[in-house]
């Protein structure tokens, strides 16, 4: 989502490819929200390219009684659970099947798509076999932190340079797919 005049990588991609951008992302939501809305959109519309930036699997999505989505960061309530929980394994077991399911759904519909990790996600060998998944062992947030390409010390969202670099990487990947 745009922040302080920063143009996000999906807008840069759309402009470069001369596509109209339909951005359905909502900041702070998790992967279940992404999956549901991607499938819903694909059923309703034809798109030239669907771009999926995965969130951290520690964001679990819920729907309120007034049909609004919100994500709760699991880490926020881990102290209240009296169990020795392996978060990394839990996240992997929940997230990897979601990626595989959405991949197969989009392929079955003949939809061109690209996906990447916007936030930190677990590593898994099966994801390396998804040709549409740009660099499954990398993530945008770690890249921008490593290169100090965030908006400010108080706002660690990607700055313009970070969005442009990531858009170039994704665009190069998309072009290799075609």
Secondary structure as the mmCIF struct_conf table of DSSP 4:
data_model
#
loop_
_struct_conf.conf_type_id
_struct_conf.id
_struct_conf.beg_label_comp_id
_struct_conf.beg_label_asym_id
_struct_conf.beg_label_seq_id
_struct_conf.end_label_comp_id
_struct_conf.end_label_asym_id
_struct_conf.end_label_seq_id
STRN STRN1 UNK A 3 UNK A 3
TURN_TY1_P TURN_TY1_P1 UNK A 4 UNK A 5
STRN STRN2 UNK A 6 UNK A 6
HELX_LH_PP_P HELX_LH_PP_P1 UNK A 7 UNK A 8
HELX_RH_AL_P HELX_RH_AL_P1 UNK A 9 UNK A 17
TURN_TY1_P TURN_TY1_P2 UNK A 18 UNK A 18
TURN_TY1_P TURN_TY1_P3 UNK A 27 UNK A 28
HELX_RH_AL_P HELX_RH_AL_P2 UNK A 31 UNK A 44
BEND BEND1 UNK A 48 UNK A 48
STRN STRN3 UNK A 50 UNK A 54
TURN_TY1_P TURN_TY1_P4 UNK A 57 UNK A 58
STRN STRN4 UNK A 59 UNK A 63
TURN_TY1_P TURN_TY1_P5 UNK A 65 UNK A 66
BEND BEND2 UNK A 67 UNK A 67
STRN STRN5 UNK A 69 UNK A 73
HELX_RH_3T_P HELX_RH_3T_P1 UNK A 74 UNK A 80
BEND BEND3 UNK A 83 UNK A 83
HELX_RH_AL_P HELX_RH_AL_P3 UNK A 87 UNK A 108
TURN_TY1_P TURN_TY1_P6 UNK A 109 UNK A 110
STRN STRN6 UNK A 113 UNK A 117
BEND BEND4 UNK A 118 UNK A 119
HELX_RH_3T_P HELX_RH_3T_P2 UNK A 125 UNK A 129
TURN_TY1_P TURN_TY1_P7 UNK A 131 UNK A 132
STRN STRN7 UNK A 133 UNK A 133
BEND BEND5 UNK A 134 UNK A 134
TURN_TY1_P TURN_TY1_P8 UNK A 136 UNK A 137
HELX_RH_AL_P HELX_RH_AL_P4 UNK A 140 UNK A 146
TURN_TY1_P TURN_TY1_P9 UNK A 147 UNK A 148
STRN STRN8 UNK A 150 UNK A 150
BEND BEND6 UNK A 151 UNK A 151
BEND BEND7 UNK A 153 UNK A 154
BEND BEND8 UNK A 157 UNK A 157
STRN STRN9 UNK A 158 UNK A 158
HELX_RH_AL_P HELX_RH_AL_P5 UNK A 160 UNK A 177
#
